[in-house]
Amino acid sequence: MSRVIEGEALRGIAHIVEGARAEASSSTCSKDHRGAVVFRDRQVLGMATNGPIYPHGCNPATCFDVCGLFTMHAERQALVNALADGQDLNGASVLHVRINENEEVQVSGKLRCEDCTGYMARFLRKGILLKEFILLQEGGWTAYEISEADEVTRRNIGLT
C-alpha cells in the first residue's frame, strides 16, 4: 500500500529531495524539468535528469510528438547510472521530482508514465527487489511499492 512520508522520515530524505531537485534544474528538456535519485538507507546510489539522448537535442517544434523515442526519463537514467557504477539495487528506492521555472518542486500528479513504472517493475521480474517509488502528490510525498506504482499507472492510462 502507498504511504505518505511525513515528519522525521521526510526530514531524513531532505538531501535526497534536494539532490533530485538539483538534477531537475539541469534538465535540457523543453517540456518538463524532472530529476530522480536512487538511494538506499539515505545513501545516494545514482542520480539523473530527464532529457534527450545523445546526439539528439530537444527541439520543441517536434519533440512533444517523438519525445518518448529520443528522451531518457530521469528515473530510468538514474537506475542506469547506479547500475553502471556497480551499485546493488536490492532494497533501493527511487525518488522523482518535477520542478517549475523557478526550480521549485511541484506536485507530479497522478502516476501515468508506464515507461518509468514499467521499467522499475522489470527489475522485480529479474529478481532485483527495488523498494519504493516516491514522488510529490496532492497529499504529500507518497511512497508506492514498485508493483503497486506500475499497477496504478497502468490503470490510470487505461491499460488494465
N, C-alpha and C positions, 0 to 999 in steps of 0.2 A: 504494500500500500504506500502511496505517496505520503510525504510528511512535510510540514513546514519547518524550516530551520530557524530557530529563534535564540535569543539570549546568549549564553556563553558559547553554545555551539556555533552561532553565527559570528560572534567575535573571534572565535578560533580559526575561522577561514577567511577573515577580512583580508589577509595578504593574498589569498588565492583569488578573491574577487578583484582586488586591485591589479593583480597580475593579468587577469583576463581583460580588465578594462584597458590596461596599458597596451596589450596586444591589439585589441579592437581599434585603438586610436591610430595604429599604423596600417590599418586595412587600406588596400588600394581599390576596393570595390566601390563603384559609384552608387549602388543601390542601398547597401546596408553595411554598417561597420560592426563587425562581430569578432569576439575573441573567445578562446577556450583554454582551460588549463586542466591537464590530467594530474591528479595528485592522490597520494595515499598517506594517511597519518600526518596530514598537514605539510607533507613534503612534495614539492613540485617535481613531476616526472617528465612533463612535456607541456609546451605552450605553443599557440599558433593563432593566427588571424585568418579571416576569410579573404579570398582574392583569386584573381585569375591565375591559372598555371602558366609557368614559363613555356614558351616565349610570348604567350598571348597577353595583351594588355586589356584593361577594361575599356570598352567602347560603349558608352551609354546609348548610342543610336541603335545598336544591335544586341547588346549583351543581355537585356532582360528576356529576349526570346531564346537565347542559347546559353545562359549562364550556367545551367546545370551541366553543360558539356565542357566548359572551359574554366569552371570555378571549383576551387577546393574549399569546402566548408571548414570552419575553424575547428570543430570537434574532430573531424576526420584527420585533419593535418596535425593536430596536437597529439592524437594517438599514433600517427605515423612517426612523428618526431620522437616520441617516447620509445617506440619500438626500435627506431634507427639508433637511438642512444643505448640500446641494450637493456632497457628497463623491463622489469617483471610487472605486468599489468594486473595480476591477480589481486583483487581487493581494491583496485583503484577506482576513483570517481572522476567524472568529467563535469566541470563547471563551465557554463556558457553565459556570455553576456552580450547584450546589444547596447550600443551607445548612440546618443544623438549627436548633432553637430557641435554641441558644447562639451562633448566627451563625458557626458553624464550617463550612468547606467539607466536603462529604460526597461520597462516590462517587455518581456519577449513575446507574450501572447500564448495562444494555445499551441500545444505540440502539433506540428504539421509537416515537419521535414523528415520524410521517410529515408532520405539519403543518409541522414545522421543517425537516427534511431535504428534504422535497419542495419547500418554498418556496425554500430555498437552491439546489436543483437547477434550478429555473425560471430563476434568474439565468444559469446556464450556457447554457440554451437560448436566452436573449435576447442572448448574446454578452458578458455581464459575467462575467469569469473570477474568481469567488471562489476563494481558495486552499485553505483548510482549515477544518474544524470541529474544535474542540478541547474536550475535556471530561475530567474525572477519572473513570477507570475503575479496576477492581481492580488492574491492572498499572501504574497511574500516569497521568500526564497524557498522553492519547492524541490524536494529530492524525490526522484522516481527510481524504483528498481529498473534496471535496463529492460527487462522483458515487459514490464508494465508500460514504460515510456514508448516502446515500439508498438505495443497493442493500442494504446491511447492514440498515438499518431495515426496508425492505420485506420482506426475508427474515425478520427477527425477528418481524414481526407477521403473517406468512402471506400477503402479497400477491404473492409470487413463488414 
